Amino acid sequence: MRWIKIFYTVAVLVILTLFIYDTYLTKHVRVFKKWKTSLPSRIFNLTPFLLDDPFAFKQMFGEQVIFYVETTDSVNLKPRDVCSLESVTTFNPTVPVIIVVTVTNHTSDRLPFYNSTSFQSLMNNTQNLFVAWATIPDIAKDTILEQFLFNDTRILNSEYRPAHVCDFVRFLLLWKLGGVYLDFDTITFKSLAPFMKLKNFLIATFSNGILTQAMGFERRNRWVELLMNCTKNEYYSELYPIVPYTVTTVLSKIFNISFNDPGAADSIKSQMNESLHILGSEIFYPFDYENIKLAMVNSSFIGYMEKAFKTHYGIHTFNRLTGHIRVGVNSSKPLAVVARKFCPRTTSLAGTHI
C-alpha cells in the first residue's frame, strides 16, 4: 500500500507539473506560433524568463527572427523608421520581427511610439511584427559585458553612451537568443532569406569597413563573444562608431586584410570556414557613406537607385547623416521613390514629406 501511495503521489505531481507547463506554453508560446492574435498579444515582456530560456523563445518564434533595438527615450517613431519595419515585414512575412525596447523596470509604461499613426497602422495590419520590452541589466546578466556597462567609467561618462549601449545590446541579444539584427535606417528591397540562412554573418562596405547595422549570429556564437570582449577591452568613449571600428580592426588583424581594398570580402572568404561569413556591399550599400546624401535627394541618382532595387537587398540610409532630410512624398527624389515602392502604407500616412 505504501508503494501504491508513493506511485500515485508522484503521478499526480508529474501531471500537475505538465499541466502548469502546458498552460504556460499555451498562454505565452503557442499563441505566438499562430501570430494571428490581437495587438496586445504581440506586445510582451522579454525578461526575465525568455532571455534565459532559449528553448521557450524558440518555441515562440522558431529558428529565425529579426531584431530591432530602441534604447532612447523617444516616444515616437519617425515615418522613415516605420518604413524600415514595413519593408522588412512585407518581404519576410514568415519571419517574426521584434522591436526590443529597453525599459527601467518590468512595466510597459515607457514603451515608445504609440502616438505614431503610421506605426499603429502597421501593427494593426501586420501579423509578424512584435514589440518586447526588457531591462538592460537583464539583457546583460551573466555576460562578459555586465560589469562593463554599469561600472566602467569610460562608458558611464561617454557623451555617446546611448548609442554605444545600443551597439552592445544588439550583440547581447544575438549572444543570448540568436537571430538577425537590423537598424531602423535600413529599408528592405526583397526577401532576406538567402543570407539569413548563413546564420553567422557581418557586412563589409565600400570604404567604411564592417558596420554593425545588419548582422546575424547563432546563439552563443564564439565570434560574438570575441567581438564583445575586444570592444570592451579597446573601448574609447570619444569615438562615436567605436563598436564597428573595433569590429573592423579586430577582423582586419585576424584575416590580415584591409577592408578598404577592393575584394576584401572575397579575400576573407578564401581564408575562413563556414563559422563566419563576411558579406559585401551588395547587401545594403548601393551607395557609400560619402554619397548617401546625394542618393537621397538628387534626382540624377534615380537610375542608380532603381538599379539597386534589383542588385541589392536594401539600403542603409545612415540616418545620423541623412535623418534630417525631408522630401515630398510625391516628388521625384530617390528617397520618395524608395518610400512609395517599399513602404506605401507608411508613406500614405506620412503627410506631405518623409
C-alpha angles and dihedrals in degrees: 000000000000092000091047090055091049090049093051092045092053091045091052092049092049092049091047091050092049091048093051092046092045090050090051092050092047092052101037107021117024093047088065093050090068093041092192092109136127119282095257089057090062093054110074148149112265094193150109100355104036098045090056097041111058090174092063091044091051091049089054101045109014129226099317130052135160118218131203120184129213114186101156128092092247115142095196139049114220118233091254090056091051089046088062091053094046094050096047095045091047096053094038103041095158094051119084112234112205126192106204111206118193115224135180094239140006096279126097097225092111097049105133137218100034089125088061108107093200092050093048090051092050093049091049093050103036121073099192098055118101137176119211128180126209139163118246092231089058092047091050096040115129094002133115089254098054098094094034096057095051106027108030110099091206093071096028090060099037117119086217095052097122092052093044093048089052089052091053095043091058090055091047093052091051090046093053102035110011125223140106127309125207132181120234090244093066117102114195123221100184145354114313092208097108094064098026088068089063086073096196115056147134128192127234121204135211098270109344100074119226117349120196092216088109128019142137135209141168117245114285092002112178092228091060091051092048094049094046091050094047092047091049092050095044096039115148112187098202096060113085097203094042095136099052089039091055093044090052093047095048095048092043088058094044094051097029095230139117117237088212090067118094110255094021092142091052089049091055093047090059091056103045144061128232094281092094132019121201107203124199135237091278088087105062107341114081086146128036125233094266093057103035095097092055091045090058100049111015112094090206086073093062093098092051091047094050089049089053089057086070102033101041137051093226144311133272104215096193095228092196086066102031105022092104092056116105125186131185111265090228096043128110092242112128093241091055091048090052092048096049091049102042106027106026095156093054092044092052089055097042096086119225098331139036 
